[in-house]
Amino acid sequence: MEVTQVDDKDVKGIEKTHQKRFENDIAHLYPSRWWFASSAFPMIAGTLGPVASAFSICALARPWRQHIPPGTSITDAPFVDDPIWLTVINAVQLVVAVISNLFLLMNMARRIRFSIAQPVTIVGWYISSILLLSLNATASGPLAMVPPEHYVLSQAYYYGIFAAVLYFVVASLMVVTIWGALAKHYSSDFQLTSSQRTLMLQTIMYLNYLLLGALVFSVLEGWTYLDAVYWANTTLFTIGYGDLFSVTGAGRALLIPFTLCGIINLGLLIASIRSLMLDRSLRSLDARMTEKYRLSRIRHMIKSGKDAILQPILSRHGPNNTETDPTVPTVPTHHPHHHQPNGPPNDDGTKGNDSLDPSPSPLPKTEYERRKHEFLLMRRIQRRASHRRRWLAMFVSFTAWLLLWLLGAKIFQETEKHYQGWSYFDGFYFAFVTLTTVGYGDLTPVSPAGRAFSVFWSLLALPTTTVMISNAEDTVVLAIKTATIDLGNITILPGEHRVRYELKRILSKLSGGALFPRPAEEDEEECVDGENEKEDDNEKKVTADSRRTDLESLAPGSSTADPMPPSSSDAHHQATSALAAGISSSSAATPSPSRRPSFSKRDPTAPLPSSPADYHYLLIAEIAAVLRDTRRKTPKRYTFAEWAWYLKLLGEDEAKPHTHRKATAHPHDIRGGGLASLRLLDWFRPSRHGDQTAVHQRGDGGQGSQNQSQVLIQNRHGEGTSPPDDRAGRSVNEADKWSWVGHQSPLLGSEEESQWILDKLTEKLRLELEKERHPRDQP
């Protein structure tokens, strides 16, 4: 038996069927390098491309050489006209670069096809880079004038160097992007988010505002255009060295609206960079890092023999998952990895005992409790992976900021050494007061290279500093805040718990659980509640009122349960009416007596309503509740009991192991625009119940050549049947079994938990109402 290979043309069809019953998106399976190539690189190119074009304009604005006779300063040095051919070539490269930028933006806006726009963009940027580098080499070589000590290269020359470097960098980034698209690692269409598009557009707006403002003030104050660009940049960045300032009445009057509007524009640009750090596309990168940490922890548990908690417990099920006598548990009596009790807590949530045998500190005896431990393990994996990711991001951003500071200081020293005799410490000091926007003005650049580099350097410092501060909020600032609260809890400002309890909690946290290990329930509360935003009193009242009812009224056999049969048109009418009422008043208060009651609390062990109409209304009520959670400022993370409740509504009982499997440590990643290395054997594995499979034999009369995606669909659900549903008692394919710490876990992926639950509940309600519309089509 051989597994049929999946062609690239079938990837999209297979990707549609990849979503299993209880699985998040597959962002955690994509290698991080392809996220950078498909999302980050185009965004960087779309942002730095206009910056390079702005520098090209500065390179064309003035001649590239200045004459400094002995005894004169650089501010009084006249310009030496460039050859006409140099100006023409310089103008040509600017036109080519602008066209390349337009093609890239039009491609991102999906106005021009990828196959046309990208070659034009890449070739155009490379042409501009080569032309500028050639002109720079010519100006500093064959066009150099004698005696050399009487002539210097102007700011325009250095702007040409910066533009050439940026053009080459962004063109190279786009080469990587187009190579990944041609290799089918991702779609050729740019999937930029609104935050990324906003950042690109606001960068273009800021640069246009800067250049036009500099043009106006150069006329009003009599400055050269490039000195005006330098002044406008230091003004809008609120540095204000004081070496250049307005002296005319018109200039000072215009300075007020120019500065106010410019600072607002810059603030919006900083906010766009900050929002980009919270963008959903970056959550995909976070999901990938969580997946890597999950794999490492699973491998460690298997290698150290602490993986018994991952094995489903068939305590109430006999062979082939058939129900046995519930009064006679059939717990396995031996496991190869049995550890002594009372040891330190393991990564799997147990306390030194991975055996399934009853003991003073045994593993859970029921599947429900085992799944809860497995869920808490996944929460700890998420928390530790997030902790590592935040501190790694802080380290990288701080390192980049520090390098920008130190290297910038060295370059400032070299540019000002022959003009003002700066030492490295002078450059170090100047770079710091510029990065912090203090701008005392006691040291300022006067050389053409120094002023041009200060504009280029400050534009790089803006996103670098913003990202570092944003990462510091999630790491250093949060650690100081937490330490302050903990110190207050055990000293002069005790919290709601006693000082002894708080002291034990702090020692347990500092020792990693070695001292005073905490119960699993408290650990879950810290994992979940610590990241959930507290609701205000009104929202709590709304939530409580919307769920206030009589639990017994929905219990099976209750007198208030709807007696109508599942196919009743009245039940369907009431359910759909409740859907309309629930959606239109998702934040309403106490339900009216005419509305159907709902559960007062989410109890995954309680039976679901026996009446289809009550079940439909319960789905509607929960959809309205989860819809409120999706609107929270901070994404909500649900407890295990809440997850078990929602899964039960979807037909998944956490107490039944026949849909569960043991998590493995096999790596999974995505290639070719869809699946690859996703262990296709899980998709083409024969079912335990003899269901139709997608395994093909060579020479089977042409059956192996049929479309693989169609076969995959037939394998998963069976032709003419709906997906497996535990409420209906259908069987579950091997590929649909899942684990909380497996790669199919709904806790993995980039989609928020509330959005995932909302989508599943909505789809479940749609399927249930579809059954009511066509009762005769049901088996």
C-alpha angles and dihedrals in degrees: 000000000000129000114239114240118243114236122219091244090061095049096095093049092049092045089059090056093042093086105097126199099274106018133116122222119297097246090117090061095057115096111246093235091066091051088057092046096047101037115010099043096052090046092050091047092048090051101042095039093072089044089056090048090051089053089048088056089051090049090055096043098077139019116272099234135059132193117226112185116201113282096023131106130235091250090064097040112123121226123249113223116247122231112270092242091057091053092047094050090046090053092047093054090050092053091048091049093049091050089050091052091049092051091051093049092046090051091051088050088050094240094120126038120256093236090059104035100047099054089047092049096046096043092045094052092047090050091051091047093050093046093049094047090049091051091047091051091048094048093051094042125029093016095049110124129219138273087036094203089065095055133058135182113255131231090264091063092055092045086057090055092050092048092049092051093048093048091052093047097049092044090052091049091053090050088059090047095051091044091055091048093049089048088055095241089133141351119293090228115092110243097196117167125229091258091055093047091047091052092052094048094046091050090055091047093050093049092049090048091049096049096043092046091050090052092053095047093045087061095043097045100032094241125145111261095248092049087052090052089052091048094047092050094051090045097051091045087055091235096122104182092183096225089114122032139155117270102171123085093234091050094051092046092050092044092073100060092034092055096042094050092042094052090048089050091049091047090054089050091052090047089052090053090048093049089049088062088059095042120131091238089064089051086064088059090047090051090053092052090049089052092052092050091046091054092049092050093047090050090049092050092049093045093048093044095245097121100101090104088064095059115095115241115232092195095139099029132076128202116325089017094285118154117258133188105306091211092063111062115203101203113168110257099209139039124181091229106058118160131191117263127245093041126134118292115278128219089255094066096257126116104240097304123097097167124115090215118110106257140144088280105021131166115259113292096209130059091234093058091044090053089050090054089047090051091051089050090055090048090054090048090052092047095048093043090050090048091051092045093051094049092044090052089048091051093048095046093045091048091051091048091048093049090049089053097046098041091043090053091054093049092048089051092053094047095049099035095092094040105040104005095243120185123212090262090055090054090044092052094044092049091051096050087048095049091050091044090234092128103180092178096222088117120034133159117255102169120096091239092047095051094044091048092048090060093047092044095048091051088055092044093056098068092033094055093041093053092046093051090047091052091045089058090060096044122017097027092044091049092051091047092050092046090050092051092046091049091050092049092059098038131030102341107048117189130221091294127066121267092248092056092048092049091052091048092052093048090048090052094047093047095046092243096309090114120050098351111216126230118260091247092059090045090054091048091054092046094050110025093043090066099038118093112236114248119231122245094262093053091048090051091049091049093048094045093048090056099039110120144110113290093203092058090072098039117115110272094017117149091233095052114111107265094198117114122250093259095050114129089212092059090049091049093050092047094051091045089052089049091056092046093046094050095045093049104031090147097040122133129230112359117243120250091252092063122087115259122243135203115293090216138010107256113171090194094057119094119254120244114284092213115082091216092054090046090052092049090049090054090050092050092050092046089056091048094049090045088062089051091055089059094057117117091227115047111251122237116203129220122242091257090055092047091048089051094051092044089052089054087053092051100264118122112199090203093063116077099197091094094044131088139183114267116243132205098231112135116239126195138160127243138161094038093293133025129352130143085014089127095259087192085079087060097042098041116123115250121249089234096052095256120165111281137196095236111124131200120214112251095022095145097274097308091117092062097060121111108290095211091057091050090049091054091050091049094052102047107005122243112293096005134103125243118285112284123189092203089061092046095241122153123255124230119237091246090056094058113105147180132214089238095038127101089258093058114132087222089069124076134054099279116104116248094240092051092048092051092045092053092048095047091048092050091047091052091049092053092047092050090046088058090053091051093051106028093158092060092061117100 
